[in-house]
Amino acid sequence: MIKGIIYKEPGGVDVLTIVEMERPECKDNEVLIKVVASGVNKPDIFQRKGNYNAPAGVVQNILGLEVSGVIEECGKGVARWKVGDQVCALLAGGGYSSCVVVDENHCLPKPANLSFVEAASLPEVIFTVWHNLFQRGGLLNDDRILIHGGSGGIGVAAIQLASIFGHQVYVTAGNDDKCQKCIDLGATVAINYNTEDFEGILKSNKVDVILDSIGGSYFEKNINILRTDGRLIYINAVKGANVQLNIGKIMKERLTISGSTLRNRDAQFKADLANEIERNVWPKIEDGLYKPVIYKSFSYDNVAIAHQLMERGIHFGKIVLEW
């Protein structure tokens, strides 16, 4: 038997319950990981509240999109991994468990210089940032980047990766302390969105790429501060998905607006993305250029406290559960 954190119906943190479950079985192309740590992400909060269901075919009542741990079993068709390997992995759900099964191609080796807690904080944010900022955003050498929400897991990853690869990075964050921490991570300018207007600050010094999870009133401001051939990329729209679009301005400035979700992409897409990340990002981690930022870790039985902390929005970096 293994332990898992389930919820039977959407709701507040009180719906989260720790239970014993049957140990999952590996398919031919899967590995079974004894989980040491599970990352906590905003999509977990959305799903718990009933706003972000898992894709069809994925366990529906167990949250969790990323883990780290040790491989305990390999399916018959597994080629790369062996029992005892230390890995971190991207999941479409089910990560709040003491054991998980996952496609072998969605695993990456745990960097030797990181703890399991640090490694568990990597997959969801690195996969999201690499695909949206680097692949979808098509970064060029001299591109300037604006990242909204610089203090969250996605923001912290995006700041570091963009700056490591030589780009000027601008961010928005909710207070002066968070802004300073963004600058310490590599941001050129950090704008306190509660006291400053990012459009006013950047309108005379425009950017090439914007990574936005806010939507709503940010949309028009984003359009106004993009340079010609700029790219606006959405990974969420917490302040509203319905916006007014000036098609003429899009045409005149040759702007590109796109967005994506990672969770429902097919297995081969995630495998290809993992390969590209291992080639391009893992050496930066192993060299100490990219450093995970852990705000706090909790024992798995304090999952409700971890979710409450995530919802308060005071954290800088990642929140992790330990098993």
Secondary structure as GFF3:
##gff-version 3
##sequence-region A 1 323
A	DSSP	beta_strand	2	7	.	.	.	ID=ss1
A	DSSP	three_ten_helix	13	15	.	.	.	ID=ss2
A	DSSP	beta_strand	16	21	.	.	.	ID=ss3
A	DSSP	beta_strand	30	40	.	.	.	ID=ss4
A	DSSP	alpha_helix	42	48	.	.	.	ID=ss5
A	DSSP	beta_strand	66	74	.	.	.	ID=ss6
A	DSSP	beta_strand	86	90	.	.	.	ID=ss7
A	DSSP	beta_strand	99	103	.	.	.	ID=ss8
A	DSSP	three_ten_helix	104	106	.	.	.	ID=ss9
A	DSSP	beta_strand	107	109	.	.	.	ID=ss10
A	DSSP	alpha_helix	116	120	.	.	.	ID=ss11
A	DSSP	alpha_helix	123	129	.	.	.	ID=ss12
A	DSSP	pi_helix	130	136	.	.	.	ID=ss13
A	DSSP	beta_strand	144	148	.	.	.	ID=ss14
A	DSSP	alpha_helix	153	164	.	.	.	ID=ss15
A	DSSP	beta_strand	168	173	.	.	.	ID=ss16
A	DSSP	alpha_helix	176	185	.	.	.	ID=ss17
A	DSSP	beta_strand	189	192	.	.	.	ID=ss18
A	DSSP	alpha_helix	198	202	.	.	.	ID=ss19
A	DSSP	beta_strand	207	212	.	.	.	ID=ss20
A	DSSP	alpha_helix	218	224	.	.	.	ID=ss21
A	DSSP	beta_strand	226	234	.	.	.	ID=ss22
A	DSSP	alpha_helix	247	253	.	.	.	ID=ss23
A	DSSP	beta_strand	256	259	.	.	.	ID=ss24
A	DSSP	alpha_helix	267	280	.	.	.	ID=ss25
A	DSSP	alpha_helix	282	286	.	.	.	ID=ss26
A	DSSP	beta_strand	294	299	.	.	.	ID=ss27
A	DSSP	three_ten_helix	300	302	.	.	.	ID=ss28
A	DSSP	alpha_helix	303	312	.	.	.	ID=ss29
A	DSSP	beta_strand	318	322	.	.	.	ID=ss30
###
